[in-house]
Amino acid sequence: MPSITEMTGLSYKTQKTRTMTYLTRHCRLLFLLPALVVLLAGLPCRGQARDTGQFSPKILGGTEAKAGNWPWIVAILRAAESDTYRAQYCSGVLIDSTWVLTAAHCVSGFSAADIELAVGAYDLNSFSGPRIGARRLIVHPDYNTSQINNDIALIELARASTQPTVTLFSGRSQDTTPADLTGAMLTALGWGMADSGSDWYYPERLRQVDLPVVSNSYCNTIYSTTLGAGQLCAGYYEGKDVCNGDSGGPVVTRIDGQWVHAGLVSYGMPCDKYDGWYGVYTRTSAYRDFISQYVPNARFTSAAKGLPWLMLLLL
């Protein structure tokens, strides 16, 4: 499946060499974590030409999603590229008719005019829906590019979408799902780079992979850093992951009988260096106030309601 690594290079989804100006602007996340600089130096990001022969073949697991299963998924596109497949570089989800939730690193440094959204996309090559422009981009005020904290942003659409919206996990639920989600199984969605076993490629159709949440303390030992309350760690030691191009995309889980947005793709190691490096995701429940400030109609899970006190007296 799409495997998530440090993820923001804007890609034309070809193997052709890109200009240095392009790489300088869009591959900057590869050098943000000081502890990873040596490991990341020289590895290509999404917009960079790659010789697939330099990678050890590895199946990252996952499957092609079924059309219509995830109607609130959003492909984030470069407005200047008319080909939707080539234009896609990040993902997000529709949380209100005019609002998309994504990662801060997907929109930081861009203007609204640079971006268009394909809401409810599935096959990027045959997408026939409208490409909706962005009215404004709202990056979390405390987004930190050196530690990649608070990696969350909102995109206001220039016009309303008629697609369904996704429910967001608040940390509370009627089925008493643990707020930290440790041990929960998440499903990651995206069009990011996949490994066929003999070649790396960007899929045309949406893909998905199931990944378990692991404790933040475990990831802290791997990355030699301290994950904050707004981050969660998920994945397997090997075999399954997300990758370049999945940035901003959702990880969802079943809560209260429905699929709920639990987090979004933030950072990780390049796909070919993945073994033992779990992916780091922005935790949805930590940003309820930020989201609600701009999107008061966003739908969150709620805790089970107790019996009214008067009824308790009658029991």
Sequence and secondary structure as in RCSB ss.txt:
>XXXX:A:sequence
MPSITEMTGLSYKTQKTRTMTYLTRHCRLLFLLPALVVLLAGLPCRGQARDTGQFSPKILGGTEAKAGNWPWIVA
ILRAAESDTYRAQYCSGVLIDSTWVLTAAHCVSGFSAADIELAVGAYDLNSFSGPRIGARRLIVHPDYNTSQINN
DIALIELARASTQPTVTLFSGRSQDTTPADLTGAMLTALGWGMADSGSDWYYPERLRQVDLPVVSNSYCNTIYST
TLGAGQLCAGYYEGKDVCNGDSGGPVVTRIDGQWVHAGLVSYGMPCDKYDGWYGVYTRTSAYRDFISQYVPNARF
TSAAKGLPWLMLLLL
>XXXX:A:secstr
     S      SSSS   HHHHHHH GGGGS GGGHHHHTT   TTS   GGGS       EE  TTS TTEEE
EEETT   HHHHEEEEEEEEETTEEEE GGGTTT  GGGEEEEET SBTTT  S  EEEEEEEE TT BTTTTBS
  EEEEESS   S   EE  S  TT   TT TT EEEEEE   EE SS EE  SB EEEEEEEE HHHHHHHHTS
   TTEEEE  SSS    TT TT EEEEEETTEEEEEEEEEE   GGG TT  EEEEEGGGGHHHHHHH TT  B
        HHHHHH 
